[in-house]
Amino acid sequence: MEIYLMQHGASFPKDTDPDESLSPEGEAQILAAGRALKKLGLRVDVIVCSTKKRALQTARIVAEQLGFRPEKILQTDLLKPMAAPEESIRFLKQYEGAKAVLVAGHLPSLAEIASMLLTEGSKATIQFERGGIGRIDVDSLPTHQGRLRWYLTPEHLKLIAG
């Protein structure tokens, strides 16, 4: 299974917008990311995101670019910023039959999920950036033997999008 881990785009500060919605910059980041992923031929069977507004906005923009029906996006509290990575991975296990799952979420949970998928007893550090996305391949879940295939920063995605 291919697991795509994507951090939401730039958002408004909480004192400006209590929901911390995507800012115009964040919307542009995610739109470019979605266009780049489409150019790369990405196809996903499942898109899941946290229940926070900026993660859902991120998932919807990418879904639209990939031709994935936005109403099929699944939301869960198990992908919120402080969610336990074990619980997040247990949640993702139900989609093991899918070829590709995209997760739109937050730090630190995305970094913790990635580390747990890649290592056991130590920490793998992937420098997630807002609007960036990485791919980890796994044979089954849970696992500590995932394979990091790539990570693309927002700058890479913008270049690919053109």
Secondary structure, DSSP 8 states (H G I E B T S, - for coil): -EEEEEE---B--TTT-TT--B-HHHHHHHHHHHHHHHHTT---SEEEE-SSHHHHHHHHHHHHHHT--GGG-EE-GGGSTT--HHHHHHHHHTTTTSSEEEEEE-TTHHHHHHHHHH-SSS-------TT-EEEEE-SSSS-S--EEEEEE-HHHHHHHH-
